[in-house]
């Protein structure tokens, strides 16, 4: 149960930071995201909680951030496999230099916490969170975030000093 509560705290922290970087899915959630454009580059890393985060840049100047994690504690398995943010970017993600990402949609952290709490209180032994039960929501202009990423060789470093390796 401690890990489950820690996971809730981590979700809140991740959401507060704009979900770190993540992506990889070609989902049909087109709130500023990939649609059917081919991907140009993807960078992936593992955060301190063991979650895999990937950011994928598409040829139509959109990006998607995806998170995957699976944790079992006290007999309950929580799997997160979803795009957590989509938006647009400027710059060339295939070359050394700067790429600036502007988010236009994110998952609602309250929805994620609600799903976890319902599963816990119902006595369920598993929960899978995807964009089908936790969809991306358009951000109003006051909540749009811009993040600067620096690419050097096969490493992408964002302005919060998170590092990702090109896939």
C-alpha atoms as a printed R data frame, in Angstrom:
    type eleno elety resid chain resno       x      y       z
1   ATOM     1    CA   UNK     A     1   0.000  0.000   0.000
2   ATOM     2    CA   UNK     A     2   2.901  2.363   0.696
3   ATOM     3    CA   UNK     A     3   4.081  1.986  -2.899
4   ATOM     4    CA   UNK     A     4   0.560  2.653  -4.185
5   ATOM     5    CA   UNK     A     5   0.336  5.853  -2.153
6   ATOM     6    CA   UNK     A     6   3.843  6.739  -3.316
7   ATOM     7    CA   UNK     A     7   2.646  6.214  -6.899
8   ATOM     8    CA   UNK     A     8  -0.189  8.677  -6.274
9   ATOM     9    CA   UNK     A     9   2.285 11.201  -4.896
10  ATOM    10    CA   UNK     A    10   4.584 10.636  -7.874
11  ATOM    11    CA   UNK     A    11   1.688 11.188 -10.285
12  ATOM    12    CA   UNK     A    12   0.896 14.483  -8.616
13  ATOM    13    CA   UNK     A    13   4.552 15.550  -8.755
14  ATOM    14    CA   UNK     A    14   4.935 14.483 -12.379
15  ATOM    15    CA   UNK     A    15   1.767 16.316 -13.334
16  ATOM    16    CA   UNK     A    16   2.982 19.433 -11.573
17  ATOM    17    CA   UNK     A    17   6.178 19.325 -13.624
18  ATOM    18    CA   UNK     A    18   4.286 18.968 -16.877
19  ATOM    19    CA   UNK     A    19   4.799 15.196 -16.946
20  ATOM    20    CA   UNK     A    20   8.503 15.171 -17.606
21  ATOM    21    CA   UNK     A    21   9.075 13.901 -21.118
22  ATOM    22    CA   UNK     A    22   7.303 10.914 -22.480
23  ATOM    23    CA   UNK     A    23   5.708  9.549 -25.673
24  ATOM    24    CA   UNK     A    24   5.942  6.954 -28.354
25  ATOM    25    CA   UNK     A    25   2.405  5.967 -29.149
26  ATOM    26    CA   UNK     A    26   0.666  6.620 -32.439
27  ATOM    27    CA   UNK     A    27  -2.676  6.870 -30.672
28  ATOM    28    CA   UNK     A    28  -5.682  8.498 -32.277
29  ATOM    29    CA   UNK     A    29  -5.833 11.324 -29.733
30  ATOM    30    CA   UNK     A    30  -5.195 14.238 -32.075
31  ATOM    31    CA   UNK     A    31  -5.229 17.044 -29.528
32  ATOM    32    CA   UNK     A    32  -2.199 18.618 -31.155
33  ATOM    33    CA   UNK     A    33  -0.436 15.322 -31.655
34  ATOM    34    CA   UNK     A    34   0.876 12.955 -34.228
35  ATOM    35    CA   UNK     A    35  -2.146 11.608 -36.095
36  ATOM    36    CA   UNK     A    36  -0.654  9.673 -38.998
37  ATOM    37    CA   UNK     A    37   2.550 11.659 -39.570
38  ATOM    38    CA   UNK     A    38   5.729  9.548 -39.617
39  ATOM    39    CA   UNK     A    39   8.051  9.863 -36.649
40  ATOM    40    CA   UNK     A    40  11.409 11.570 -37.148
41  ATOM    41    CA   UNK     A    41  13.081 10.788 -33.832
42  ATOM    42    CA   UNK     A    42  12.283  9.264 -30.447
43  ATOM    43    CA   UNK     A    43  14.186  9.690 -27.193
44  ATOM    44    CA   UNK     A    44  13.627  7.463 -24.185
45  ATOM    45    CA   UNK     A    45  14.713  7.337 -20.555
46  ATOM    46    CA   UNK     A    46  13.834  5.862 -17.183
47  ATOM    47    CA   UNK     A    47  12.902  8.188 -14.370
48  ATOM    48    CA   UNK     A    48  13.759  7.706 -10.685
49  ATOM    49    CA   UNK     A    49  10.555  5.705 -10.165
50  ATOM    50    CA   UNK     A    50  11.444  3.177 -12.862
51  ATOM    51    CA   UNK     A    51   8.906  4.502 -15.358
52  ATOM    52    CA   UNK     A    52   9.868  4.559 -19.025
53  ATOM    53    CA   UNK     A    53   9.345  7.972 -20.563
54  ATOM    54    CA   UNK     A    54   9.619  8.569 -24.295
55  ATOM    55    CA   UNK     A    55   9.198 11.649 -26.447
56  ATOM    56    CA   UNK     A    56   8.530 11.120 -30.136
57  ATOM    57    CA   UNK     A    57   8.857 13.903 -32.686
58  ATOM    58    CA   UNK     A    58   6.755 13.653 -35.857
59  ATOM    59    CA   UNK     A    59   7.304 15.090 -39.340
60  ATOM    60    CA   UNK     A    60   4.303 17.431 -39.005
61  ATOM    61    CA   UNK     A    61   6.087 19.348 -36.195
62  ATOM    62    CA   UNK     A    62   4.084 17.684 -33.446
63  ATOM    63    CA   UNK     A    63   5.335 15.581 -30.566
64  ATOM    64    CA   UNK     A    64   3.830 13.158 -28.089
65  ATOM    65    CA   UNK     A    65   5.061 12.197 -24.641
66  ATOM    66    CA   UNK     A    66   4.333  8.684 -23.426
67  ATOM    67    CA   UNK     A    67   4.801  6.943 -20.110
68  ATOM    68    CA   UNK     A    68   4.911  3.241 -19.341
69  ATOM    69    CA   UNK     A    69   5.141  1.740 -15.897
70  ATOM    70    CA   UNK     A    70   3.904 -1.369 -14.154
71  ATOM    71    CA   UNK     A    71   3.995 -1.752 -10.392
72  ATOM    72    CA   UNK     A    72   2.526 -4.363  -8.091
73  ATOM    73    CA   UNK     A    73   2.068 -3.681  -4.401
74  ATOM    74    CA   UNK     A    74  -0.164 -5.302  -1.796
75  ATOM    75    CA   UNK     A    75  -1.665 -7.552  -4.483
76  ATOM    76    CA   UNK     A    76  -2.674 -4.696  -6.799
77  ATOM    77    CA   UNK     A    77  -0.985 -4.110 -10.146
78  ATOM    78    CA   UNK     A    78  -1.158 -0.628 -11.671
79  ATOM    79    CA   UNK     A    79  -0.058 -0.293 -15.294
80  ATOM    80    CA   UNK     A    80   0.230  3.103 -16.947
81  ATOM    81    CA   UNK     A    81   0.637  3.037 -20.728
82  ATOM    82    CA   UNK     A    82  -0.508  6.319 -22.187
83  ATOM    83    CA   UNK     A    83   0.358  9.550 -23.907
84  ATOM    84    CA   UNK     A    84   0.471 12.185 -21.188
85  ATOM    85    CA   UNK     A    85   1.112 15.239 -23.335
86  ATOM    86    CA   UNK     A    86   1.002 16.336 -26.946
87  ATOM    87    CA   UNK     A    87   1.962 19.533 -28.646
88  ATOM    88    CA   UNK     A    88   4.027 21.237 -31.315
89  ATOM    89    CA   UNK     A    89   7.751 21.878 -31.637
90  ATOM    90    CA   UNK     A    90  10.224 24.072 -33.477
91  ATOM    91    CA   UNK     A    91  13.747 23.007 -34.393
92  ATOM    92    CA   UNK     A    92  15.152 19.788 -35.840
93  ATOM    93    CA   UNK     A    93  14.956 16.789 -33.458
94  ATOM    94    CA   UNK     A    94  17.260 14.771 -35.714
95  ATOM    95    CA   UNK     A    95  20.285 17.086 -35.331
96  ATOM    96    CA   UNK     A    96  22.344 18.638 -32.573
97  ATOM    97    CA   UNK     A    97  20.778 21.871 -31.404
98  ATOM    98    CA   UNK     A    98  17.711 23.191 -29.649
99  ATOM    99    CA   UNK     A    99  14.125 22.012 -29.974
100 ATOM   100    CA   UNK     A   100  11.381 24.012 -28.264
101 ATOM   101    CA   UNK     A   101   8.242 22.052 -27.332
102 ATOM   102    CA   UNK     A   102   4.901 23.720 -26.628
103 ATOM   103    CA   UNK     A   103   2.224 21.568 -24.998
104 ATOM   104    CA   UNK     A   104  -1.368 21.892 -26.176
105 ATOM   105    CA   UNK     A   105  -2.947 18.908 -24.376
106 ATOM   106    CA   UNK     A   106  -2.297 16.773 -21.302
107 ATOM   107    CA   UNK     A   107  -3.996 14.065 -19.321
108 ATOM   108    CA   UNK     A   108  -5.860 15.305 -16.290
109 ATOM   109    CA   UNK     A   109  -3.979 14.189 -13.155
110 ATOM   110    CA   UNK     A   110  -7.209 14.262 -11.133
111 ATOM   111    CA   UNK     A   111  -8.690 11.687 -13.517
112 ATOM   112    CA   UNK     A   112  -5.662  9.428 -12.996
113 ATOM   113    CA   UNK     A   113  -5.894  9.699  -9.221
114 ATOM   114    CA   UNK     A   114  -9.659  9.078  -9.355
115 ATOM   115    CA   UNK     A   115  -9.131  5.898 -11.406
116 ATOM   116    CA   UNK     A   116  -6.566  4.647  -8.894
117 ATOM   117    CA   UNK     A   117  -8.726  5.441  -5.892
118 ATOM   118    CA   UNK     A   118 -11.788  3.737  -7.416
119 ATOM   119    CA   UNK     A   119  -9.750  0.613  -8.176
120 ATOM   120    CA   UNK     A   120  -8.286  0.563  -4.685
121 ATOM   121    CA   UNK     A   121 -11.641  1.033  -2.924
122 ATOM   122    CA   UNK     A   122 -13.390 -1.514  -5.136
123 ATOM   123    CA   UNK     A   123 -10.894 -4.186  -4.121
124 ATOM   124    CA   UNK     A   124  -9.664 -4.637  -7.695
125 ATOM   125    CA   UNK     A   125  -6.342 -6.404  -8.087
126 ATOM   126    CA   UNK     A   126  -5.363 -4.560 -11.278
127 ATOM   127    CA   UNK     A   127  -5.767 -1.263 -13.049
128 ATOM   128    CA   UNK     A   128  -4.526 -0.253 -16.482
129 ATOM   129    CA   UNK     A   129  -4.529  3.445 -17.282
130 ATOM   130    CA   UNK     A   130  -4.534  4.279 -21.001
131 ATOM   131    CA   UNK     A   131  -5.822  7.169 -23.060
132 ATOM   132    CA   UNK     A   132  -9.142  5.348 -23.421
133 ATOM   133    CA   UNK     A   133  -9.923  5.836 -19.714
134 ATOM   134    CA   UNK     A   134  -7.737  8.903 -19.183
135 ATOM   135    CA   UNK     A   135  -7.883 10.990 -22.380
136 ATOM   136    CA   UNK     A   136  -5.819 14.013 -23.227
137 ATOM   137    CA   UNK     A   137  -7.527 17.340 -22.617
138 ATOM   138    CA   UNK     A   138  -6.847 20.588 -24.448
139 ATOM   139    CA   UNK     A   139  -5.009 23.130 -22.309
140 ATOM   140    CA   UNK     A   140  -6.315 26.653 -22.032
141 ATOM   141    CA   UNK     A   141  -3.811 29.310 -23.040
142 ATOM   142    CA   UNK     A   142  -2.812 30.065 -19.423
143 ATOM   143    CA   UNK     A   143  -1.663 26.460 -18.864
144 ATOM   144    CA   UNK     A   144   0.302 25.949 -22.085
145 ATOM   145    CA   UNK     A   145   3.909 25.130 -21.213
146 ATOM   146    CA   UNK     A   146   7.023 25.608 -23.302
147 ATOM   147    CA   UNK     A   147  10.072 23.414 -22.738
148 ATOM   148    CA   UNK     A   148  13.522 23.824 -24.281
149 ATOM   149    CA   UNK     A   149  15.412 20.644 -25.196
150 ATOM   150    CA   UNK     A   150  19.055 20.440 -26.198
151 ATOM   151    CA   UNK     A   151  20.154 17.603 -28.467
152 ATOM   152    CA   UNK     A   152  23.794 16.557 -28.475
153 ATOM   153    CA   UNK     A   153  24.694 13.356 -30.280
154 ATOM   154    CA   UNK     A   154  22.183 10.735 -29.156
155 ATOM   155    CA   UNK     A   155  21.190 12.563 -25.953
156 ATOM   156    CA   UNK     A   156  18.269 14.936 -25.430
157 ATOM   157    CA   UNK     A   157  18.410 17.041 -22.265
158 ATOM   158    CA   UNK     A   158  15.396 19.136 -21.307
159 ATOM   159    CA   UNK     A   159  15.464 22.393 -19.355
160 ATOM   160    CA   UNK     A   160  14.856 20.441 -16.116
161 ATOM   161    CA   UNK     A   161  18.061 18.461 -16.780
162 ATOM   162    CA   UNK     A   162  16.220 15.207 -17.592
163 ATOM   163    CA   UNK     A   163  18.227 13.117 -20.046
164 ATOM   164    CA   UNK     A   164  16.887 10.805 -22.770
165 ATOM   165    CA   UNK     A   165  18.688  8.609 -25.282
166 ATOM   166    CA   UNK     A   166  17.751  8.384 -28.946
167 ATOM   167    CA   UNK     A   167  16.083  5.107 -29.848
